[in-house]
Amino acid sequence: MTHFREAFAKRIGQRLVDSRALHRASVENIADFWDEIWDVTGVVGDKGERRLVHEGEMIDAE
């Protein structure tokens, strides 16, 4: 988790000191978060051409 947090922090140019900061940044930078998940964890598959199709549509979902 520390490795991912540091890699994600570098990608978005922020200092993420703990899991709470990581969570906040992941919500504020959704596309970058998932892009980093793919890159750091080695997800097997095809990212496709689009990073995030409907950004912001699920934020208020209940």
DSSP file (Angstrom, degrees, kcal/mol; ACC not computed):
  #  RESIDUE AA STRUCTURE BP1 BP2  ACC     N-H-->O    O-->H-N    N-H-->O    O-->H-N    TCO  KAPPA ALPHA  PHI   PSI    X-CA   Y-CA   Z-CA
    1    1 A M     >        0   0    0      0, 0.0     4,-3.0     0, 0.0     5,-0.2   0.000 360.0 360.0 360.0 -40.0    0.0    0.0    0.0
    2    2 A T  H  >  +     0   0    0      2,-0.2     4,-2.6     1,-0.2     5,-0.2   0.924 360.0  51.0 -61.6 -43.6    2.9    2.4    0.8
    3    3 A H  H  > S+     0   0    0      1,-0.2     4,-2.3     2,-0.2    -1,-0.2   0.930 113.1  45.3 -59.4 -45.8    4.4    1.8   -2.6
    4    4 A F  H  > S+     0   0    0      2,-0.2     4,-3.0     1,-0.2     5,-0.3   0.937 111.6  51.9 -63.7 -46.1    1.1    2.5   -4.3
    5    5 A R  H  X S+     0   0    0     -4,-3.0     4,-2.4     1,-0.2    -2,-0.2   0.907 112.1  46.4 -57.9 -43.2    0.4    5.6   -2.2
    6    6 A E  H  X S+     0   0    0     -4,-2.6     4,-2.0     2,-0.2    -1,-0.2   0.895 113.5  48.2 -67.6 -40.1    3.9    7.0   -3.1
    7    7 A A  H  X S+     0   0    0     -4,-2.3     4,-2.1    -5,-0.2    -2,-0.2   0.915 113.7  46.9 -65.9 -42.6    3.5    6.2   -6.8
    8    8 A F  H  X S+     0   0    0     -4,-3.0     4,-2.2     2,-0.2    -2,-0.2   0.900 109.8  53.9 -66.0 -41.0    0.0    7.8   -6.9
    9    9 A A  H  X>S+     0   0    0     -4,-2.4     5,-2.0    -5,-0.3     4,-1.2   0.910 109.3  48.6 -59.0 -43.0    1.3   10.8   -5.0
   10   10 A K  H  <5S+     0   0    0     -4,-2.0     3,-0.3     1,-0.2    -1,-0.2   0.911 109.1  53.5 -63.9 -42.1    4.0   11.3   -7.6
   11   11 A R  H  <5S+     0   0    0     -4,-2.1    -2,-0.2     1,-0.2    -1,-0.2   0.904 118.4  34.2 -59.7 -43.0    1.5   11.0  -10.5
   12   12 A I  H  <5S-     0   0    0     -4,-2.2    -1,-0.2     2,-0.1    -2,-0.2   0.499 108.0-120.6 -95.9  -3.4   -0.7   13.7   -9.1
   13   13 A G  T  <5S+     0   0    0     -4,-1.2     2,-0.3    -3,-0.3    -3,-0.2   0.857  70.8 119.3  70.6  36.0    2.0   15.9   -7.6
   14   14 A Q      < -     0   0    0     -5,-2.0     2,-0.6    -6,-0.2    -1,-0.3  -0.876  66.7-116.8-127.6 161.9    0.7   15.8   -4.0
   15   15 A R        -     0   0    0     -2,-0.3     2,-0.7    -3,-0.1    -9,-0.1  -0.900  27.2-170.3 -98.3 117.8    2.1   14.6   -0.7
   16   16 A L        +     0   0    0     -2,-0.6    -7,-0.1     1,-0.1    -8,-0.0  -0.897   7.7 177.2-112.6 101.9   -0.1   11.7    0.6
   17   17 A V        -     0   0    0     -2,-0.7     2,-0.3     1,-0.0    -1,-0.1   0.693  60.9  -1.1 -83.1 -19.5    1.0   11.0    4.2
   18   18 A D  S  > S-     0   0    0    -13,-0.1     4,-2.1     1,-0.0     5,-0.1  -0.908  83.9 -81.0-157.3-178.8   -1.5    8.3    5.1
   19   19 A S  H  > S+     0   0    0     -2,-0.3     4,-2.6     1,-0.2     5,-0.2   0.838 123.1  56.9 -64.2 -33.7   -4.4    6.2    3.9
   20   20 A R  H  > S+     0   0    0      2,-0.2     4,-2.4     1,-0.2    -1,-0.2   0.923 108.5  46.5 -63.0 -43.7   -6.9    9.0    4.7
   21   21 A A  H  > S+     0   0    0      2,-0.2     4,-2.5     1,-0.2    -2,-0.2   0.882 111.4  52.7 -65.3 -38.3   -5.0   11.3    2.4
   22   22 A L  H  X S+     0   0    0     -4,-2.1     4,-2.3     2,-0.2    -2,-0.2   0.924 109.3  49.0 -62.0 -44.8   -4.8    8.6   -0.3
   23   23 A H  H  X S+     0   0    0     -4,-2.6     4,-1.8     2,-0.2    -2,-0.2   0.943 111.6  48.4 -60.8 -48.2   -8.6    8.1   -0.1
   24   24 A R  H  X S+     0   0    0     -4,-2.4     4,-1.9     1,-0.2    -1,-0.2   0.927 113.7  47.0 -58.4 -46.2   -9.2   11.8   -0.4
   25   25 A A  H  X S+     0   0    0     -4,-2.5     4,-1.7     1,-0.2    -1,-0.2   0.846 107.9  56.4 -66.3 -33.6   -6.9   12.1   -3.4
   26   26 A S  H  < S+     0   0    0     -4,-2.3     7,-0.2     1,-0.2    -1,-0.2   0.856 109.6  45.6 -67.5 -33.4   -8.5    9.0   -5.0
   27   27 A V  H >< S+     0   0    0     -4,-1.8     3,-0.5    -3,-0.2    -1,-0.2   0.853 116.3  45.2 -75.0 -35.8  -11.9   10.6   -4.9
   28   28 A E  H 3< S+     0   0    0     -4,-1.9    -2,-0.2     1,-0.2    -1,-0.2   0.702 124.0  34.0 -80.3 -20.0  -10.6   13.9   -6.2
   29   29 A N  T 3X S+     0   0    0     -4,-1.7     4,-2.6    -5,-0.2    -1,-0.2  -0.459  71.8 157.9-132.6  58.5   -8.5   12.3   -9.0
   30   30 A I  H <> S+     0   0    0     -3,-0.5     4,-2.3     1,-0.2     5,-0.2   0.897  72.9  46.1 -57.7 -49.9  -10.6    9.3  -10.0
   31   31 A A  H  > S+     0   0    0      1,-0.2     4,-2.1     2,-0.2    -1,-0.2   0.921 115.1  46.9 -63.0 -44.0   -9.1    8.8  -13.5
   32   32 A D  H  > S+     0   0    0      2,-0.2     4,-2.3     1,-0.2    -1,-0.2   0.881 110.1  55.2 -64.3 -37.3   -5.5    9.1  -12.3
   33   33 A F  H  X S+     0   0    0     -4,-2.6     4,-2.2    -7,-0.2    -2,-0.2   0.952 111.6  41.7 -59.5 -51.3   -6.2    6.8   -9.4
   34   34 A W  H  X S+     0   0    0     -4,-2.3     4,-2.1     1,-0.2    -1,-0.2   0.847 112.2  54.8 -70.1 -32.5   -7.5    4.0  -11.6
   35   35 A D  H  X S+     0   0    0     -4,-2.1     4,-2.1    -5,-0.2    -1,-0.2   0.917 110.4  46.8 -62.7 -42.2   -4.8    4.5  -14.1
   36   36 A E  H  X S+     0   0    0     -4,-2.3     4,-3.2     2,-0.2     5,-0.4   0.873 106.8  57.6 -68.2 -37.4   -2.2    4.1  -11.4
   37   37 A I  H  X S+     0   0    0     -4,-2.2     4,-2.2     1,-0.2     6,-0.4   0.948 109.1  46.3 -55.3 -48.9   -4.0    1.0  -10.1
   38   38 A W  H  X>S+     0   0    0     -4,-2.1     4,-1.2     1,-0.2     5,-0.9   0.933 117.1  43.5 -58.6 -47.3   -3.5   -0.6  -13.5
   39   39 A D  H  <5S+     0   0    0     -4,-2.1    -2,-0.2     1,-0.2    -1,-0.2   0.913 120.0  38.0 -69.7 -44.4    0.1    0.5  -13.8
   40   40 A V  H  <5S+     0   0    0     -4,-3.2    -3,-0.2     1,-0.2    -2,-0.2   0.884 121.4  40.8 -78.0 -39.6    1.3   -0.4  -10.2
   41   41 A T  H  <5S-     0   0    0     -4,-2.2    -1,-0.2    -5,-0.4    -2,-0.2   0.641 101.6-125.1 -88.7 -13.4   -0.7   -3.6   -9.7
   42   42 A G  T  <5 -     0   0    0     -4,-1.2    -3,-0.2    -5,-0.3    -4,-0.1   0.885  30.1-162.6  73.9  38.3   -0.2   -5.1  -13.1
   43   43 A V      < -     0   0    0     -5,-0.9     2,-0.6    -6,-0.4    -1,-0.2  -0.295  16.6-128.7 -53.2 133.4   -3.9   -5.6  -13.9
   44   44 A V        +     0   0    0      2,-0.1     2,-0.3     0, 0.0    -1,-0.1  -0.791  67.3  59.1 -90.9 122.8   -4.2   -8.1  -16.8
   45   45 A G  S    S-     0   0    0     -2,-0.6     2,-0.6     3,-0.0     3,-0.1  -0.962  89.2 -59.7 153.8-169.2   -6.4   -6.7  -19.5
   46   46 A D        -     0   0    0     -2,-0.3     3,-0.1     1,-0.1    -2,-0.1  -0.950  28.3-157.5-114.4 117.7   -6.8   -3.9  -22.0
   47   47 A K        -     0   0    0     -2,-0.6     3,-0.2     1,-0.2    -1,-0.1   0.800  36.2-148.1 -61.5 -28.5   -7.1   -0.4  -20.5
   48   48 A G        -     0   0    0      1,-0.2    -1,-0.2    -3,-0.1    -3,-0.0  -0.292  30.4 -70.4  82.2-176.5   -8.9    0.8  -23.7
   49   49 A E  S    S+     0   0    0     -3,-0.1     2,-0.4    -2,-0.1    -1,-0.2   0.788 111.6  67.4 -87.3 -29.8   -8.6    4.2  -25.2
   50   50 A R        -     0   0    0     -3,-0.2     3,-0.2     1,-0.1     0, 0.0  -0.753  61.4-157.9 -98.0 139.4  -10.7    6.1  -22.6
   51   51 A R  S    S+     0   0    0     -2,-0.4     2,-0.3     1,-0.3    -1,-0.1   0.898  83.6   1.4 -78.7 -42.3   -9.5    6.6  -19.0
   52   52 A L        -     0   0    0      1,-0.1     3,-0.4     3,-0.0    -1,-0.3  -0.944  61.1-162.3-151.4 123.5  -12.9    7.2  -17.5
   53   53 A V  S    S+     0   0    0     -2,-0.3     2,-0.2     1,-0.2    -1,-0.1   0.967  85.5  14.4 -77.1 -54.6  -16.2    7.2  -19.4
   54   54 A H  S >  S-     0   0    0      2,-0.0     3,-1.8     0, 0.0     4,-0.4  -0.506  78.2-171.1-123.6  62.4  -18.7    9.0  -17.1
   55   55 A E  T 3  S+     0   0    0     -3,-0.4    -3,-0.0     1,-0.2     0, 0.0  -0.293  71.2  13.9 -58.7 132.0  -16.6   10.8  -14.5
   56   56 A G  T 3  S+     0   0    0      1,-0.0     3,-0.4     3,-0.0     4,-0.3   0.273  92.8 106.3  91.0 -10.5  -18.7   12.3  -11.7
   57   57 A E  S <  S+     0   0    0     -3,-1.8     3,-0.2     1,-0.2    -2,-0.1   0.784  83.7  41.2 -74.9 -25.6  -21.9   10.5  -12.5
   58   58 A M  S >  S+     0   0    0     -4,-0.4     3,-1.6     1,-0.2    -1,-0.2   0.445  84.1  99.1-100.4  -0.6  -21.8    8.1   -9.5
   59   59 A I  T 3  S+     0   0    0     -3,-0.4    -1,-0.2     1,-0.3    -2,-0.1   0.872  92.6  35.3 -55.7 -41.5  -20.5   10.6   -6.9
   60   60 A D  T 3  S+     0   0    0     -4,-0.3    -1,-0.3    -3,-0.2    -2,-0.1   0.279  88.7 130.4 -98.5  11.1  -24.0   11.2   -5.4
   61   61 A A    <         0   0    0     -3,-1.6    -3,-0.1     1,-0.1    -4,-0.0  -0.328 360.0 360.0 -65.5 146.0  -25.2    7.6   -5.9
   62   62 A E              0   0    0     -2,-0.0    -1,-0.1     0, 0.0    -4,-0.0   0.352 360.0 360.0-121.4 360.0  -26.9    6.0   -2.9
